[in-house]
Structures are given as C-alpha cells and as structure tokens.
Amino acid sequence: MLYTIIGAGIGGLTTALAFEKCGIEYQIFEKAPELNEVGAGIWLAPNALQVFEWLGILDDVVTKGNSIDRVTVGTSDLSPLSDSFQHDVKDKFGYSTIAIHRAELQKLLLQQVPKEKIHLGKSFKEFKEAEEGRIQVTFNDDSKVETDFLIGADGINSKIRNQLFPSSKTRYSGQTCWRGIADYTMDADFEHRGIELWGNQIRFGISKVAKDKVYWFAVSLSKPNQKDDDTLIKDKLLKTYANFHPLVKELIAATSQDKIVRNDISDLIPLNHWYKNNICLIGDAGHATTPNMGQGGAQAIEDAYYLSNLIKNENNANVFRLFQEKRKQKVNTIVKQSWATGKMAHWKYGKGMRNFILKSIPKNLIQKKMNEMYQLEKVC
C-alpha cells in the first residue's frame, strides 16, 4: 500500500520519517522548488520531543536549538503575571521545551528523508478517485501519480481540504504578527527563558533559538491582509513597543529588516471529519490552531506518531477513523484554549482582573494541565 503525502512542512516531513521507521511505503510532494523558511522560530514542547526521540533525531534537535527552562508571561515591563519553572516537566519527561529556528528544524528533517522519496517543485492541483479505490493526484505541471492513500499536510490553506470539504473555513483572529530573528547575545537570566509580555492590546514574545540568535514576535490588533512599507517597519515597531522592557527595543533594533516577516493569525474552524474514504488531513490542514499555546507544530508532529503506528498495527488497513478518534478531543481542546488565550491577551477592558486571575492560578494546576498536554500514549 502506497501513501502519498502532500506538503513538506514540519508535519509532512515528520510523517515521512515516521513512515520510514514503521516500514510504510510512501512518497512526499512539495510545491516549493527548495525549502527555505525564514524569519521565524518554533517551540517544541515535550510531546513533540518524545516523537523526535522515538525517531532517533532528538539529539540533533537539542544541538541545533535552545532549551527553555522557564516560561514567563508578564506585563510590558517584565513584571511576572505567570512564571513557570520547568523542573517538574524535565523530571517527568526528561527534557523541557526546545526553541529552534524553523529553517534549522526543516533542514534537519529533510536530511533524514531518502532523496528518492521526496519531490520538490510539485504543486498539488486536484485529486480524483481512480479504479479499485485508488486515487489519482494531478499537479500544476499536469503530471500525475496514483496512490492508495492520500495525506494532506499542505497547511492551513490546504488545497486538498478545500476539495475534500469545500465548506471548511479559516477564522481570522483580528490579530497580526511580526516575527524576526535578531543577532543578539542574551544575558544569562534570559538565555533559557521563554517570555511573553502583555501590554495595552499588544504583546511581544522572546526566546533564544541558537548561539547569538534570538527569535521574537510582536502581535497587534489589525484588519486582515494589511501590508507594510519594508523601509519603515522597524521604526513602526520601535514606536509601537517603546514603552516595553528595554530588551524589546534592543531585539527589534538588532534585527535585519529583511528578516522581519508579517502574517495574520488565523485558525481553522474545527471540522467534523478530518478524512473521507482514503484521504486524510493532518497538521494545520486538518486542525490549524492559533500559536498561543505553542502547540501548532507539536500537534502536527503528534499526528505523524499516531498515524504511522496505527497503520503499522492495523496492517495497512484504512485507519483514518481510528486516527481521528484518538486525536480529535485533544486537538480541539488546544484549538479552543489557544483562541481564548489570544483574545484575553488583547482585552481592551478588564486587564486588571485578567492579570489578577493569571497571578492567582495555582502552580500545581498549571503543572497538571501541562503534563496532560505533553503526555503521549504508547501505541507501538
């Protein structure tokens, strides 16, 4: 049985490696002629790291990234609202969160995929059912392949999902996000710390991702699809965040203009189904979430783990219903909580009450929720 994966992002590549480990026949197609992710970092929580450990690439990920041993949500001047040290997480799972540049992670994953199984410059056009339940996939260059099963790993704007479920809809959060990588040496107090600062309907996040490289993001309310004048963006951000902790200004100033990217923050309105017949959606294609829980990439990585092991255990039968049953409740909870957190961070009124509530949440409750989110079920 042949599985065809469309999309070589983090979810698609991790699925390819999981299929490789489980002896599942596959091929992977990606529209980009080469893989170049710029201007962004990603947090890999312990649930994602457990999968990478299972795949045998955890040491490489740790070497390329930076451990986050303390997570602080604070006011604009860095006064803590919630301050979580990760010792208990490390004791339970063996590691805390790793912050890494997306380009480094993608490169690392790509290097593990046999070259003959990945096809770049192949943009998905459409699928149709062929004889005996097989699926014919057509690309924009009019080339075609046939496959037994089709995996849509083509992101929040998935073409496969749009054909499979035409009524599916993305949902704009009302927030836009600038991301950058600064050439900057962090003080010891910030080196292994993930920080998010909440100001007056704006926020700013910080984490070191490699030696003298710091990933930051800046979130603000905005109408959708707005564009920046590239020559003015740094000045605009410096003015917007002028009242924040001095570290914020230093990071923006230390970032090359061409390494600042802007994306609106959206998610996918939860679907009733992620699959139909022999076609299944994974990662952002099936359950895109806003980034407020730091779990978008991790949930795509979890998908790869569960899907590959279910296929292996069920001897190549169609496991897509089982896969959805195993994953849907956890994923939908994260999507819902992430959406609510993003809205709360930008409240116009009630900030004092919000800050009081954040400060008052018992540490053991936070710990319990993190442990639940990071837990993986053994399925192999």
GIQUI-V108303 format. One record per residue. N is the residue number from 1. PHI is phi in radians with two decimals (999 if undefined). Layout:
BEGIN
n=N phi=PHI
n=N phi=PHI
END
This chain:
BEGIN
n=1 phi=999
n=2 phi=-1.87
n=3 phi=-1.87
n=4 phi=-1.93
n=5 phi=-1.79
n=6 phi=-1.83
n=7 phi=1.98
n=8 phi=-1.97
n=9 phi=-1.44
n=10 phi=-1.09
n=11 phi=-1.14
n=12 phi=-1.12
n=13 phi=-1.18
n=14 phi=-1.14
n=15 phi=-1.09
n=16 phi=-1.04
n=17 phi=-1.19
n=18 phi=-1.17
n=19 phi=-1.11
n=20 phi=-1.02
n=21 phi=-1.13
n=22 phi=-1.56
n=23 phi=1.26
n=24 phi=-1.68
n=25 phi=-1.28
n=26 phi=-2.68
n=27 phi=-2.51
n=28 phi=-2.29
n=29 phi=-2.14
n=30 phi=-2.37
n=31 phi=-1.22
n=32 phi=-1.24
n=33 phi=-1.21
n=34 phi=-2.62
n=35 phi=-1.68
n=36 phi=-2.34
n=37 phi=-1.65
n=38 phi=-2.22
n=39 phi=1.27
n=40 phi=-2.60
n=41 phi=-1.98
n=42 phi=-2.55
n=43 phi=-1.67
n=44 phi=-1.96
n=45 phi=-1.30
n=46 phi=-1.00
n=47 phi=-1.13
n=48 phi=-1.18
n=49 phi=-1.17
n=50 phi=-1.08
n=51 phi=-1.16
n=52 phi=-1.14
n=53 phi=-1.13
n=54 phi=-1.04
n=55 phi=-1.40
n=56 phi=1.44
n=57 phi=-2.11
n=58 phi=-1.07
n=59 phi=-1.05
n=60 phi=-1.15
n=61 phi=-1.12
n=62 phi=-1.11
n=63 phi=-1.13
n=64 phi=-1.42
n=65 phi=-1.95
n=66 phi=-2.46
n=67 phi=-1.31
n=68 phi=-1.88
n=69 phi=-1.80
n=70 phi=-2.62
n=71 phi=-2.07
n=72 phi=-2.05
n=73 phi=-1.86
n=74 phi=-2.42
n=75 phi=-1.33
n=76 phi=-1.06
n=77 phi=-1.64
n=78 phi=1.34
n=79 phi=-1.29
n=80 phi=-1.15
n=81 phi=-1.76
n=82 phi=-2.49
n=83 phi=-2.30
n=84 phi=-2.05
n=85 phi=-1.40
n=86 phi=-1.72
n=87 phi=-1.06
n=88 phi=-1.14
n=89 phi=-1.07
n=90 phi=-1.12
n=91 phi=-1.12
n=92 phi=-1.37
n=93 phi=-1.85
n=94 phi=1.73
n=95 phi=-2.83
n=96 phi=-1.76
n=97 phi=-1.22
n=98 phi=-1.97
n=99 phi=-1.67
n=100 phi=-2.57
n=101 phi=-1.22
n=102 phi=-0.99
n=103 phi=-1.09
n=104 phi=-1.15
n=105 phi=-1.14
n=106 phi=-1.10
n=107 phi=-1.08
n=108 phi=-1.08
n=109 phi=-1.16
n=110 phi=-1.05
n=111 phi=-1.11
n=112 phi=-1.50
n=113 phi=-1.50
n=114 phi=-0.94
n=115 phi=-1.00
n=116 phi=-1.28
n=117 phi=-1.77
n=118 phi=-2.05
n=119 phi=-2.20
n=120 phi=-1.60
n=121 phi=1.22
n=122 phi=-2.08
n=123 phi=-1.59
n=124 phi=-1.08
n=125 phi=-1.92
n=126 phi=-2.90
n=127 phi=-2.19
n=128 phi=-2.64
n=129 phi=-1.31
n=130 phi=-1.85
n=131 phi=-1.24
n=132 phi=0.96
n=133 phi=1.35
n=134 phi=-1.33
n=135 phi=-2.12
n=136 phi=-1.75
n=137 phi=-1.88
n=138 phi=-1.96
n=139 phi=-1.82
n=140 phi=-1.11
n=141 phi=-1.51
n=142 phi=1.22
n=143 phi=-1.28
n=144 phi=-2.38
n=145 phi=-2.37
n=146 phi=-1.94
n=147 phi=-2.62
n=148 phi=-1.45
n=149 phi=-2.37
n=150 phi=-2.08
n=151 phi=-1.96
n=152 phi=-1.56
n=153 phi=-2.11
n=154 phi=-1.78
n=155 phi=1.43
n=156 phi=-1.09
n=157 phi=-1.73
n=158 phi=-0.89
n=159 phi=-1.26
n=160 phi=-1.12
n=161 phi=-1.08
n=162 phi=-1.10
n=163 phi=-1.41
n=164 phi=-1.25
n=165 phi=-2.29
n=166 phi=-1.05
n=167 phi=-1.55
n=168 phi=-1.12
n=169 phi=-2.45
n=170 phi=-1.46
n=171 phi=-2.35
n=172 phi=-1.39
n=173 phi=-1.38
n=174 phi=1.50
n=175 phi=-2.21
n=176 phi=-2.06
n=177 phi=-2.39
n=178 phi=-1.73
n=179 phi=-2.22
n=180 phi=-2.65
n=181 phi=-2.08
n=182 phi=-1.67
n=183 phi=-1.46
n=184 phi=-2.75
n=185 phi=-1.71
n=186 phi=-1.36
n=187 phi=-1.12
n=188 phi=-0.98
n=189 phi=-1.15
n=190 phi=-1.83
n=191 phi=-1.08
n=192 phi=-2.04
n=193 phi=-2.25
n=194 phi=-1.70
n=195 phi=-2.24
n=196 phi=-2.34
n=197 phi=-1.87
n=198 phi=-1.86
n=199 phi=-1.84
n=200 phi=-1.52
n=201 phi=1.11
n=202 phi=-2.39
n=203 phi=-2.59
n=204 phi=-2.53
n=205 phi=-2.06
n=206 phi=-2.50
n=207 phi=-2.82
n=208 phi=-1.23
n=209 phi=-2.01
n=210 phi=-2.93
n=211 phi=-1.01
n=212 phi=1.00
n=213 phi=-2.28
n=214 phi=-2.14
n=215 phi=-1.55
n=216 phi=-2.39
n=217 phi=-2.43
n=218 phi=-2.25
n=219 phi=-2.06
n=220 phi=-2.52
n=221 phi=-1.18
n=222 phi=-2.87
n=223 phi=-1.18
n=224 phi=-1.27
n=225 phi=1.09
n=226 phi=-1.45
n=227 phi=-2.07
n=228 phi=-1.87
n=229 phi=-1.45
n=230 phi=-1.00
n=231 phi=-1.34
n=232 phi=-1.97
n=233 phi=-1.09
n=234 phi=-1.12
n=235 phi=-1.10
n=236 phi=-1.09
n=237 phi=-1.17
n=238 phi=-1.07
n=239 phi=-1.25
n=240 phi=-1.08
n=241 phi=-1.89
n=242 phi=-1.09
n=243 phi=-1.60
n=244 phi=-1.46
n=245 phi=-0.87
n=246 phi=-0.92
n=247 phi=-1.02
n=248 phi=-1.08
n=249 phi=-1.07
n=250 phi=-1.10
n=251 phi=-1.20
n=252 phi=-1.07
n=253 phi=-1.10
n=254 phi=-1.54
n=255 phi=-1.83
n=256 phi=-1.10
n=257 phi=-0.96
n=258 phi=-1.35
n=259 phi=-1.88
n=260 phi=-1.85
n=261 phi=-2.12
n=262 phi=-2.16
n=263 phi=-2.47
n=264 phi=-1.21
n=265 phi=-1.69
n=266 phi=-2.37
n=267 phi=-2.32
n=268 phi=-1.90
n=269 phi=-1.00
n=270 phi=-0.87
n=271 phi=-1.54
n=272 phi=-1.23
n=273 phi=-2.37
n=274 phi=-1.78
n=275 phi=-2.49
n=276 phi=-2.68
n=277 phi=0.94
n=278 phi=-1.75
n=279 phi=-2.15
n=280 phi=-2.41
n=281 phi=-1.75
n=282 phi=-2.31
n=283 phi=1.01
n=284 phi=-1.09
n=285 phi=-1.09
n=286 phi=-1.82
n=287 phi=-2.73
n=288 phi=-1.02
n=289 phi=-2.17
n=290 phi=-1.19
n=291 phi=-1.50
n=292 phi=-1.26
n=293 phi=-1.77
n=294 phi=1.10
n=295 phi=-2.16
n=296 phi=-1.03
n=297 phi=-1.13
n=298 phi=-1.08
n=299 phi=-1.24
n=300 phi=-1.15
n=301 phi=-1.17
n=302 phi=-1.07
n=303 phi=-0.93
n=304 phi=-1.04
n=305 phi=-1.12
n=306 phi=-1.20
n=307 phi=-1.09
n=308 phi=-1.11
n=309 phi=-1.25
n=310 phi=-1.13
n=311 phi=-1.07
n=312 phi=-1.08
n=313 phi=-1.27
n=314 phi=-1.71
n=315 phi=0.98
n=316 phi=1.20
n=317 phi=-1.25
n=318 phi=-1.28
n=319 phi=-1.85
n=320 phi=-1.11
n=321 phi=-1.13
n=322 phi=-1.08
n=323 phi=-1.06
n=324 phi=-1.12
n=325 phi=-1.06
n=326 phi=-1.30
n=327 phi=-1.85
n=328 phi=-1.11
n=329 phi=-1.10
n=330 phi=-1.10
n=331 phi=-1.09
n=332 phi=-1.13
n=333 phi=-1.10
n=334 phi=-1.16
n=335 phi=-1.01
n=336 phi=-1.14
n=337 phi=-1.20
n=338 phi=-1.13
n=339 phi=-1.06
n=340 phi=-1.13
n=341 phi=-1.11
n=342 phi=-1.07
n=343 phi=-1.15
n=344 phi=-1.09
n=345 phi=-1.09
n=346 phi=-1.99
n=347 phi=-0.97
n=348 phi=-1.44
n=349 phi=-2.10
n=350 phi=1.41
n=351 phi=-1.11
n=352 phi=-1.08
n=353 phi=-1.13
n=354 phi=-1.00
n=355 phi=-1.13
n=356 phi=-1.12
n=357 phi=-1.10
n=358 phi=-1.03
n=359 phi=-1.17
n=360 phi=-1.60
n=361 phi=-1.13
n=362 phi=-1.06
n=363 phi=-1.02
n=364 phi=-1.19
n=365 phi=-1.24
n=366 phi=-1.03
n=367 phi=-1.07
n=368 phi=-1.07
n=369 phi=-1.12
n=370 phi=-1.12
n=371 phi=-1.06
n=372 phi=-1.11
n=373 phi=-1.19
n=374 phi=-1.48
n=375 phi=-1.27
n=376 phi=-1.96
n=377 phi=-1.48
n=378 phi=-1.36
n=379 phi=-2.11
n=380 phi=-2.22
END
